[in-house]
Amino acid sequence: MTLGFELKTRDGRARRGRVTTAHGTIETPAFMPVGTAATVKAMMPEDVRATGAEILLCNTYHLMLRPGAERVAKLGGLHRFMNWPGPILTDSGGYQVMSLAELRKMNEEGVTFQSHLDGSKHLLTPERSIEIQHLLDATITMAFDECTPFPATEEQAAASMRLSMRWAKRSKEAFKQRPGYGLFGIVQGGVHPALREESAKALIDIGFDGYAIGGLAVGEGTELMLTTLAASEPFLPVDRPRYLMGVGKPSDLVAAVARGVDMFDCVLPTRSGRTAQAFTRSGTLNLRNARHAEDPGPLDPGCACPACRSYSRAYLHHLTKANEILGAMLLTRHNLTYYQDLMAQMRAAIEERRFAVFVEHFEKSTAMDVAAPP
């Protein structure tokens, strides 16, 4: 294994750790802002770093289509290309395999699909996915998989998972080991605990630097997601980082950390910032609501981001109603700061063995307040 991981302490099933990479360390539990096309929307890289983020997620599928992995490699790799010197994790394209069902054909070799940009045809195999991620210079590469859709029968989920396990083996064989770089396998199996166990054991037999839990947050609902997560966690290695893909709301993050997860990514804080929603310590606000039109107070008195330090709720309301770009910039900066502050608070609570108290306080203080759609 070439990616370092130290499990510093535990409080119940919640874990406090550190991942050491060629591009810097990642304190866990960690949240990765999503920079799908080599940018976190409405944010400068230095502003993303200022929120407390240590690692970003970028997307293989989108970058292979535009600007192209070979071009990025010629320009010095993704870190230099997007001016982000820290760690980068790249999604393998497996989620797009599911979401592009109308534009793709899948077999044992891989997936042939039409580009959503220009209709051109491409073949994405485990070997090509790993090659693209290598060209991008991803710090953490994800094994190529099929993200099992929901709903799916147990038979369908089993066939999908076993295909992903065969692709995982090919991904491992194609991966080029380098100090400080790592390859994560992805546990699949739908919402069926026995399949999740089979998948985890197959991945451990192959051997990975970290283990992701995929195929959740795809429509099954929070309760079933957490039940499936709890059933999967006992089969994951204690001494390797665990990554829950595509999750989620602040309450999801807290619940998943309580169930032993170390790493997360989700578009929610950035997408919400562009649609007038703000996460605060007292709940979620919709800045389009008229109740904020004459409110001179800060968005969140406990937050030190520029939106909260320098602007009123009334001004943020005005920006969102006027569709001004600054509104998206300020709310995105705030939401990412909120997420990173939440992760830091959880890390401190685990270190001090008061995580259960933290969860109780969090649940009481964050009553939802989204009175109208953005």
TORTI-740402 format. One line per field, with one value per residue (C-alpha): residue number from 1; x, y, z; residue in three letters. Coordinates in pm, 1 decimal. Layout:
# TORTI-740402
nr: c(NUM|...)
u: c(X|...)
v: c(Y|...)
w: c(Z|...)
rest: c(ALA|...)
***
This chain:
# TORTI-740402
nr: c(1|2|3|4|5|6|7|8|9|10|11|12|13|14|15|16|17|18|19|20|21|22|23|24|25|26|27|28|29|30|31|32|33|34|35|36|37|38|39|40|41|42|43|44|45|46|47|48|49|50|51|52|53|54|55|56|57|58|59|60|61|62|63|64|65|66|67|68|69|70|71|72|73|74|75|76|77|78|79|80|81|82|83|84|85|86|87|88|89|90|91|92|93|94|95|96|97|98|99|100|101|102|103|104|105|106|107|108|109|110|111|112|113|114|115|116|117|118|119|120|121|122|123|124|125|126|127|128|129|130|131|132|133|134|135|136|137|138|139|140|141|142|143|144|145|146|147|148|149|150|151|152|153|154|155|156|157|158|159|160|161|162|163|164|165|166|167|168|169|170|171|172|173|174|175|176|177|178|179|180|181|182|183|184|185|186|187|188|189|190|191|192|193|194|195|196|197|198|199|200|201|202|203|204|205|206|207|208|209|210|211|212|213|214|215|216|217|218|219|220|221|222|223|224|225|226|227|228|229|230|231|232|233|234|235|236|237|238|239|240|241|242|243|244|245|246|247|248|249|250|251|252|253|254|255|256|257|258|259|260|261|262|263|264|265|266|267|268|269|270|271|272|273|274|275|276|277|278|279|280|281|282|283|284|285|286|287|288|289|290|291|292|293|294|295|296|297|298|299|300|301|302|303|304|305|306|307|308|309|310|311|312|313|314|315|316|317|318|319|320|321|322|323|324|325|326|327|328|329|330|331|332|333|334|335|336|337|338|339|340|341|342|343|344|345|346|347|348|349|350|351|352|353|354|355|356|357|358|359|360|361|362|363|364|365|366|367|368|369|370|371|372|373|374)
u: c(0.0|137.1|-118.3|-67.8|-354.8|-337.9|-642.4|-576.7|-875.7|-1233.3|-1544.0|-1796.0|-1787.3|-1687.3|-1325.4|-1063.0|-778.7|-526.1|-454.9|-102.7|-58.1|193.6|4.5|-47.2|-240.6|-615.5|-761.4|-1061.5|-1357.4|-1318.1|-1553.3|-1441.5|-1591.8|-1685.4|-1491.4|-1648.7|-1486.5|-1164.7|-1331.5|-1551.1|-1831.8|-1841.7|-1516.7|-1148.3|-914.2|-759.9|-1108.9|-1190.5|-872.8|-970.4|-1289.4|-1072.8|-1096.2|-789.2|-896.9|-1119.1|-1311.4|-1293.8|-1467.1|-1307.7|-1603.3|-1634.7|-1260.4|-1200.4|-1454.1|-1339.3|-1058.3|-924.6|-693.2|-399.4|-423.0|-430.4|-123.7|64.9|-16.6|138.6|-148.7|-469.0|-305.5|-119.3|-401.5|-660.1|-417.1|-494.1|-171.4|-352.7|-486.6|-740.5|-966.7|-1114.0|-1443.8|-1390.5|-1695.3|-1903.3|-2182.2|-2215.4|-2242.7|-2567.7|-2693.7|-2632.2|-2849.5|-3011.3|-2674.4|-2467.7|-2419.4|-2246.0|-2075.9|-1792.8|-1528.8|-1666.9|-1912.0|-1962.0|-2142.0|-2227.4|-2091.7|-2360.4|-2163.5|-2142.9|-2273.9|-1929.5|-1879.3|-1634.2|-1535.2|-1462.1|-1306.9|-1143.2|-803.3|-893.6|-1052.5|-735.7|-520.9|-725.2|-696.2|-319.9|-291.9|-487.7|-239.3|-514.9|-385.5|-661.1|-787.4|-1121.0|-1169.2|-1406.9|-1748.0|-2113.3|-2318.9|-2617.9|-2939.8|-3230.2|-3466.3|-3305.9|-3395.7|-3151.2|-3064.8|-2994.7|-2791.6|-2587.4|-2505.0|-2410.0|-2194.3|-2009.1|-1935.3|-1796.7|-1576.4|-1431.2|-1372.2|-1212.6|-956.3|-874.8|-851.4|-597.6|-390.9|-389.6|-301.5|57.2|181.0|360.5|455.7|176.1|-82.5|-365.2|-640.9|-979.6|-1216.3|-1592.6|-1835.2|-2159.1|-2458.6|-2760.3|-2952.0|-2884.7|-2653.8|-2536.9|-2427.8|-2251.3|-2060.1|-1966.8|-1849.4|-1638.0|-1468.4|-1394.3|-1232.7|-1024.1|-896.7|-784.5|-633.5|-688.3|-554.6|-906.6|-1262.8|-1557.0|-1923.7|-2100.8|-2451.4|-2618.4|-2794.6|-2947.0|-3312.2|-3340.3|-3407.4|-3212.9|-3333.0|-3248.8|-2918.3|-2811.6|-2933.0|-2730.4|-2429.2|-2444.5|-2463.2|-2160.9|-1924.2|-1829.6|-1678.7|-1444.9|-1080.6|-1022.2|-680.6|-791.2|-995.4|-1366.9|-1541.2|-1919.0|-1973.1|-2212.9|-2339.2|-2489.5|-2693.0|-2525.7|-2744.3|-2633.1|-2268.2|-2315.6|-2509.1|-2250.7|-1956.1|-2138.6|-2138.8|-1765.6|-1720.7|-1410.0|-1458.7|-1745.0|-1824.7|-2143.3|-2253.8|-2515.0|-2328.9|-2218.0|-2541.7|-2740.6|-2522.9|-2625.3|-2994.7|-3021.8|-3004.0|-2769.6|-2679.2|-2650.2|-2603.5|-2975.2|-3103.2|-3130.8|-3239.2|-3391.2|-3260.9|-3533.0|-3794.5|-3941.4|-3878.6|-3510.4|-3573.7|-3524.4|-3313.6|-2989.9|-2841.7|-2573.7|-2654.1|-2503.9|-2363.9|-2135.1|-1967.8|-1653.0|-1690.1|-1704.1|-2079.8|-2143.2|-1873.0|-1951.4|-2304.2|-2658.3|-2932.3|-3116.8|-2830.5|-2795.4|-3171.6|-3139.7|-2854.3|-3044.6|-3365.7|-3165.9|-2979.6|-2647.0|-2336.6|-2205.5|-2497.0|-2392.8|-2030.1|-2101.5|-2351.9|-2126.1|-1833.9|-2056.7|-2193.2|-1848.2|-1727.7|-2023.8|-1943.7|-1575.5|-1658.4|-1894.7|-1619.4|-1375.4|-1631.4|-1681.0|-1306.6|-1273.2|-1571.8|-1426.6|-1085.4|-1246.8|-1475.4|-1794.2|-1930.3|-2266.7|-2318.2|-2222.1|-2479.2|-2753.0|-2675.3|-2657.4|-2996.6|-3161.2|-3012.6|-3071.0|-3446.3|-3503.0|-3630.9|-3684.1|-4026.9|-4031.6|-3836.9|-3546.5)
v: c(0.0|339.5|571.8|631.1|612.7|660.8|587.4|825.9|752.1|625.7|723.1|444.9|369.5|726.9|749.9|1026.5|970.3|1113.3|1018.5|1095.4|1148.3|1276.4|1607.0|1660.8|1524.2|1487.2|1504.4|1275.1|1279.4|1487.7|1643.2|1682.3|1971.7|1862.9|2015.1|1803.0|1976.1|2085.1|2374.0|2415.3|2622.9|2990.5|2953.1|3041.6|2758.8|2970.7|3046.4|2674.4|2618.0|2902.0|2716.2|2440.9|2194.9|1974.8|1752.6|1795.6|1551.0|1574.8|1357.6|1121.0|1110.7|1487.5|1552.6|1275.2|1446.1|1802.0|1908.4|1548.7|1358.2|1362.4|1741.4|1781.7|1556.4|1766.9|2076.4|1930.9|1735.2|1832.6|1994.9|2248.5|2280.9|2389.1|2551.1|2307.7|2170.4|1957.6|1602.5|1524.7|1220.3|1133.2|950.9|665.9|737.7|455.6|686.4|824.0|464.7|447.9|798.7|767.7|458.5|595.8|664.9|356.5|-13.8|-224.0|-562.4|-746.6|-536.2|-202.3|65.5|216.0|547.6|859.8|1188.8|1416.1|1703.7|1609.3|1254.8|1106.2|742.4|632.5|306.2|324.1|12.0|-44.2|-11.2|310.5|461.8|395.2|531.2|852.6|901.6|843.6|1104.4|1347.9|1273.8|1189.6|1145.4|893.2|687.2|508.1|158.2|145.3|10.7|8.1|210.1|-18.8|178.3|183.5|8.3|-318.7|-677.0|-878.2|-1077.3|-759.5|-610.6|-930.5|-941.0|-572.9|-609.0|-914.9|-734.2|-444.6|-687.4|-825.9|-471.1|-390.9|-667.8|-530.8|-179.0|-298.1|-471.4|-153.3|84.2|212.8|214.5|534.3|663.7|877.0|774.9|530.6|322.6|276.9|-12.6|43.1|-177.2|-240.0|-466.6|-238.1|-246.4|-616.7|-679.0|-1022.7|-876.2|-589.9|-842.5|-1045.2|-729.4|-607.6|-945.6|-960.9|-616.6|-703.9|-1013.4|-788.8|-533.3|-157.2|155.0|255.2|131.2|331.3|254.4|317.6|274.8|467.7|807.1|704.1|720.0|463.1|722.7|815.0|535.0|256.8|423.3|430.3|74.9|-48.4|154.0|8.5|-341.2|-276.7|-110.6|-417.7|-586.4|-297.6|-299.0|-95.0|24.7|173.8|490.5|451.7|677.4|714.0|836.9|1119.0|1196.8|1433.8|1659.6|1775.1|1535.0|1250.3|1331.9|1326.8|999.2|837.6|945.2|783.9|464.9|465.9|665.0|880.4|1061.7|1221.6|1418.4|1581.6|1860.9|1975.9|2266.4|2417.0|2350.6|2492.0|2801.8|2860.2|2810.0|3047.1|2787.8|2833.0|2581.2|2738.2|2624.3|2672.9|2508.1|2560.4|2898.2|2987.5|3334.6|3393.4|3404.6|3752.6|3722.7|3805.9|4118.4|4365.8|4156.0|4344.6|4051.4|3807.5|3481.9|3282.5|3469.8|3176.3|3168.6|3360.9|3337.2|3660.1|3628.2|3626.1|3878.2|4148.6|4115.2|4110.9|3860.2|4145.3|4198.2|3826.0|3812.8|4100.3|3927.6|3603.6|3774.3|3976.0|3663.4|3834.4|3612.6|3750.1|3586.4|3240.4|3311.7|3425.6|3149.9|2880.9|3009.9|3007.2|2656.2|2508.6|2684.9|2540.9|2189.7|2219.2|2366.8|2074.0|1824.1|2005.8|2000.7|1627.7|1564.0|1755.7|1576.6|1234.7|1330.7|1447.3|1140.4|1349.2|1257.3|1136.0|1471.7|1650.8|1451.1|1529.2|1901.4|1899.5|1733.0|1980.5|2291.1|2226.0|2239.3|2267.2|2598.3|2565.8|2725.3|2757.4|2606.0|2816.0)
w: c(0.0|-97.7|64.0|434.4|682.3|1058.2|1272.1|1560.9|1783.6|1790.9|1983.8|1939.9|1568.9|1478.8|1363.4|1370.0|1127.1|883.9|521.7|398.9|25.1|-228.3|-233.4|138.9|433.9|476.0|825.8|860.9|879.5|561.8|309.5|-53.2|-250.0|-601.7|-890.4|-1164.2|-1462.2|-1284.6|-1103.2|-798.3|-943.8|-838.3|-639.6|-681.1|-573.4|-298.4|-165.5|-159.1|42.7|278.1|372.0|522.1|232.8|190.6|-100.3|-406.0|-623.2|-1001.8|-1259.6|-1509.2|-1747.4|-1787.1|-1810.9|-2065.4|-2293.1|-2228.0|-2232.0|-2261.0|-2029.3|-2271.5|-2299.5|-1921.5|-1894.8|-2152.3|-1947.2|-1632.5|-1477.7|-1304.7|-1000.5|-1213.3|-1468.2|-1209.8|-964.4|-682.1|-528.1|-271.2|-305.4|-577.7|-593.6|-932.2|-976.1|-1222.5|-1438.1|-1290.5|-1176.9|-1529.9|-1653.8|-1457.1|-1534.9|-1911.7|-1950.4|-2267.2|-2431.3|-2348.8|-2406.4|-2143.6|-2160.3|-1988.1|-2159.4|-2048.0|-2154.2|-2498.4|-2474.0|-2666.3|-2539.9|-2401.6|-2556.1|-2922.4|-2963.2|-3032.3|-2930.8|-2661.3|-2496.5|-2125.5|-1976.7|-1636.7|-1803.3|-1986.2|-1674.5|-1474.4|-1760.5|-1773.6|-1398.7|-1423.8|-1700.5|-1484.1|-1201.6|-954.2|-601.4|-530.1|-821.9|-806.1|-946.2|-1242.0|-1145.2|-1234.9|-988.9|-932.3|-982.0|-739.6|-742.6|-852.5|-771.6|-565.0|-877.0|-1074.4|-788.3|-759.8|-1131.4|-1128.1|-817.2|-948.9|-1274.7|-1069.1|-874.1|-1197.2|-1314.0|-976.0|-1030.2|-1375.0|-1229.1|-971.3|-1239.7|-1452.6|-1166.8|-1152.9|-794.7|-687.9|-341.2|-197.8|-456.8|-395.3|-550.2|-382.0|-445.3|-439.2|-245.2|-437.2|-382.7|-374.9|-46.3|15.3|315.2|197.2|-136.5|39.1|250.0|-58.4|-236.1|57.8|92.9|-280.0|-269.6|36.5|-145.9|-432.8|-194.0|-209.7|-38.0|65.8|38.8|-90.7|-35.1|-363.4|-496.9|-215.0|-218.9|-553.3|-447.7|-169.4|101.8|413.7|640.2|396.3|308.4|673.4|733.4|435.5|546.4|896.5|747.6|522.3|770.0|979.3|672.6|585.1|703.9|1017.4|898.7|566.0|492.4|415.9|168.1|129.1|-225.5|-314.7|37.5|133.3|360.5|684.6|883.2|651.9|718.6|1094.6|1080.1|852.1|1069.0|1360.1|1150.6|1082.6|758.2|701.8|369.0|176.4|-137.7|-260.3|-494.2|-242.3|-75.4|-406.7|-595.6|-304.3|-307.8|-667.3|-587.1|-288.3|-9.5|284.5|555.7|899.9|1255.9|1316.0|998.9|625.0|487.4|153.1|74.3|-185.4|88.5|147.0|522.7|456.1|246.1|532.5|770.5|852.6|1043.2|925.1|753.6|1042.7|1345.1|1425.5|1083.1|986.4|606.6|396.4|340.1|714.7|809.2|557.2|420.1|554.5|485.5|314.5|68.2|-0.8|-58.8|-307.2|-494.1|-529.9|-644.1|-898.4|-1015.6|-954.9|-978.6|-649.7|-468.7|-591.7|-504.4|-149.4|-69.2|-215.6|-7.7|299.0|240.4|186.8|501.7|692.7|571.0|658.1|1000.1|1058.9|976.4|1207.1|1487.8|1441.8|1441.9|1769.6|1924.6|1839.0|1977.4|2302.2|2325.1|2323.5|1980.9|2113.5|2286.9|1965.4|1766.7|2020.4|2009.5|1627.8|1592.8|1830.5|1671.0|1301.0|1247.9|873.0|736.4|361.9|331.8|-47.7|-336.4|-468.4)
rest: c(MET|THR|LEU|GLY|PHE|GLU|LEU|LYS|THR|ARG|ASP|GLY|ARG|ALA|ARG|ARG|GLY|ARG|VAL|THR|THR|ALA|HIS|GLY|THR|ILE|GLU|THR|PRO|ALA|PHE|MET|PRO|VAL|GLY|THR|ALA|ALA|THR|VAL|LYS|ALA|MET|MET|PRO|GLU|ASP|VAL|ARG|ALA|THR|GLY|ALA|GLU|ILE|LEU|LEU|CYS|ASN|THR|TYR|HIS|LEU|MET|LEU|ARG|PRO|GLY|ALA|GLU|ARG|VAL|ALA|LYS|LEU|GLY|GLY|LEU|HIS|ARG|PHE|MET|ASN|TRP|PRO|GLY|PRO|ILE|LEU|THR|ASP|SER|GLY|GLY|TYR|GLN|VAL|MET|SER|LEU|ALA|GLU|LEU|ARG|LYS|MET|ASN|GLU|GLU|GLY|VAL|THR|PHE|GLN|SER|HIS|LEU|ASP|GLY|SER|LYS|HIS|LEU|LEU|THR|PRO|GLU|ARG|SER|ILE|GLU|ILE|GLN|HIS|LEU|LEU|ASP|ALA|THR|ILE|THR|MET|ALA|PHE|ASP|GLU|CYS|THR|PRO|PHE|PRO|ALA|THR|GLU|GLU|GLN|ALA|ALA|ALA|SER|MET|ARG|LEU|SER|MET|ARG|TRP|ALA|LYS|ARG|SER|LYS|GLU|ALA|PHE|LYS|GLN|ARG|PRO|GLY|TYR|GLY|LEU|PHE|GLY|ILE|VAL|GLN|GLY|GLY|VAL|HIS|PRO|ALA|LEU|ARG|GLU|GLU|SER|ALA|LYS|ALA|LEU|ILE|ASP|ILE|GLY|PHE|ASP|GLY|TYR|ALA|ILE|GLY|GLY|LEU|ALA|VAL|GLY|GLU|GLY|THR|GLU|LEU|MET|LEU|THR|THR|LEU|ALA|ALA|SER|GLU|PRO|PHE|LEU|PRO|VAL|ASP|ARG|PRO|ARG|TYR|LEU|MET|GLY|VAL|GLY|LYS|PRO|SER|ASP|LEU|VAL|ALA|ALA|VAL|ALA|ARG|GLY|VAL|ASP|MET|PHE|ASP|CYS|VAL|LEU|PRO|THR|ARG|SER|GLY|ARG|THR|ALA|GLN|ALA|PHE|THR|ARG|SER|GLY|THR|LEU|ASN|LEU|ARG|ASN|ALA|ARG|HIS|ALA|GLU|ASP|PRO|GLY|PRO|LEU|ASP|PRO|GLY|CYS|ALA|CYS|PRO|ALA|CYS|ARG|SER|TYR|SER|ARG|ALA|TYR|LEU|HIS|HIS|LEU|THR|LYS|ALA|ASN|GLU|ILE|LEU|GLY|ALA|MET|LEU|LEU|THR|ARG|HIS|ASN|LEU|THR|TYR|TYR|GLN|ASP|LEU|MET|ALA|GLN|MET|ARG|ALA|ALA|ILE|GLU|GLU|ARG|ARG|PHE|ALA|VAL|PHE|VAL|GLU|HIS|PHE|GLU|LYS|SER|THR|ALA|MET|ASP|VAL|ALA|ALA|PRO|PRO)
***
